[in-house]
Amino acid sequence: MSRIADKVGKLPVGLRSRVLSLLFGRLVPFLATSGLRFEQVDHTRLTVSIRNQRKVQNHIKGVHAAAMALLAETASGFVVGMNVPDDKLMLLKSMKVNYTKRSQGDMRAVATLSDAQIRDLYHIDKGETLVEVTVTDESGESPIQCEMVWAWIPKKRPQ
């Protein structure tokens, strides 16, 4: 993921989001069907958005609860993915989502990692981290509160 983001970062600003969304959608095919857009991608902060359009709506014309959870999971997972070394496998260990209010319009998730969390990914063979992710709607409010715990393990099992 990191190599893709670095290459796309050399493109004109107006093309980056579209190209990142297309390429990341190829890595995780389900993302392409949901219409998620990668807006900002770097090693410490990742922003993903979703438009409130019919294919992701619930019965009251808001973004569906599952789509909101997908938004948070994607932002947190990709910021970890930007940092996990090639010899490690990342896995979502737990996801807690509390729906606190009705959402309004399009939504955006911002996930961040600290320098200490990034160091742990490189220096600890097996571990887990709580990734901070904030999901907001068009009003600027947070209709959901999330806790995303990502784990990593070595790709090759010890013999």
Buried (B, 14 or more C-beta within 10 A) or exposed (E): BBEBBEEBEEEEEEEBBEBBBEBBBEEBEEBBEBBBBBBBBEBBBBBBBBBBEEEBEBEEEBBBBEBBBBBBBBBBBBBBBBBBEEEBEBEBEEBEBEEEEEBBEBBBBBBBBEEEBBEBBEEEEEBBBEBBBBBBBEEEEBBBBBBBBBBBBEEEEEE
